[in-house]
């Protein structure tokens, strides 16, 4: 693992961001922006710096403590906001306003501010003030229903789709777009980033396939949901798994060659009535060798057949190691900054600070 450095750089160097402490996609967005060089100040409740379980998520930031129920703390936070390019808040709708930190006040103090709001349901709508988590946000979009095998219940895809795909990544997308627009207009604006909206945007290809009558609401009956034998996982002789994604015919041909299966004795690749026979043929073959043997067999080919690794195994994967995709900070293995930049690369991320910084000593220039 590469050692963290204290150098700052990256394409967002010089961009000042205030993060009002929250959980989930808000902190994740702030982390990714800090990785790209932004100067992020996280404002959180007093007494939460040392030993907090979320501490690894605070890398690359300055931490200040403020009890936002105190007017003095609110005023000090507004002082930071006046000097910032971006504000990230992840409260339920109306909470920031009640604290005296809503967009009207913030933009009056700093008209160039990009005020980025992250919620699950959005700033308006009949469910806007309801609690929820990733599984709830994606359940109303059709996405959760589509994930799982035929005849089985839907499977939550960890919290990758709602929280981070539909949440933090669309929050960042909105922030960067607003910063570009501000370069033309000179004026900031409010971003309403909702995980339910982002999840719908991520599922565009599925909606498109439905519109072309190429996707069924029946789970496990489609191209990408294990309905096709050539897009699935298979158990090996040692109880591990290989992932197969051989969609294109030339890649499918290499898969069959690696499995030593003659296509003349198999159903056509996309024949819906032949998928059970294909799946059985693939499953029987994969059970004849270990995962390592199959990985070696398909290494260097375009069969789109790869081993299914655990997180621990991913740390040692040759490709991930060669790219430096993981780093270790204070004993915690985590992702390295992404994406990569040719002219403005950032340094390795810095550890979370061991103590908070007095709010009055931040951005004193």
TADALIN-V331462 format. One record per backbone hydrogen bond with DSSP energy under -1.0 kcal/mol. CO is the residue of the C=O (numbers start at 0). NH is the residue of the N-H. Records with the same first field share a line. If there is no record, write none. Layout:
CO = NH + NH
This chain:
1 = 327
9 = 12
11 = 14
14 = 38
15 = 84 + 85
16 = 40
17 = 87
18 = 42
23 = 27
24 = 28
25 = 29
26 = 30
27 = 31
28 = 32
29 = 33
30 = 34
31 = 35
32 = 37
33 = 36
35 = 11
37 = 39
38 = 16
39 = 61
40 = 18
41 = 63
42 = 20
43 = 65
51 = 54
53 = 56
54 = 57
57 = 60
61 = 41
62 = 356
63 = 43
65 = 67
66 = 69
69 = 73
70 = 74
71 = 75
72 = 76
73 = 77
74 = 78
75 = 79
76 = 80
77 = 81
79 = 82
80 = 83
84 = 113
85 = 17
86 = 115
87 = 19
88 = 117
91 = 94
93 = 97
94 = 98
95 = 100
96 = 99
101 = 105
102 = 106
103 = 107
104 = 108
105 = 109
109 = 112
110 = 187
113 = 86
114 = 190
115 = 88
116 = 192
118 = 194
119 = 195
124 = 127
126 = 129
132 = 135 + 136
133 = 137
137 = 143
141 = 145
143 = 146
146 = 154
148 = 151
155 = 157
156 = 159
158 = 163
159 = 164
160 = 165
162 = 167
163 = 168
166 = 170
167 = 171
168 = 172
169 = 173
170 = 174
171 = 175
172 = 176
173 = 177
174 = 178
175 = 179
176 = 180
177 = 181
178 = 182
180 = 183 + 184
181 = 185
188 = 114
190 = 116
192 = 118
193 = 197
194 = 198
195 = 199
196 = 200
197 = 201
198 = 202
200 = 203
202 = 206
203 = 207
204 = 208
205 = 209
206 = 210
207 = 211
208 = 213
209 = 212
221 = 226
227 = 230
229 = 245
231 = 243
233 = 241
235 = 238
239 = 235
240 = 307
241 = 233
242 = 305
243 = 231
244 = 246
247 = 251
248 = 252
249 = 253
250 = 254
251 = 255
252 = 256
253 = 257
254 = 258
255 = 260
261 = 264
262 = 265
267 = 270
270 = 273
273 = 277
274 = 278
275 = 279
276 = 280
277 = 281
278 = 282
279 = 283
280 = 284
281 = 285
282 = 286
284 = 287
285 = 288
288 = 236
289 = 293
290 = 294
291 = 295
292 = 296
293 = 297
297 = 300
303 = 244
305 = 242
309 = 313
310 = 314
312 = 315
316 = 320
317 = 321
318 = 322
319 = 324
324 = 335
326 = 333
328 = 331
331 = 328
333 = 326
349 = 59
357 = 360
358 = 361
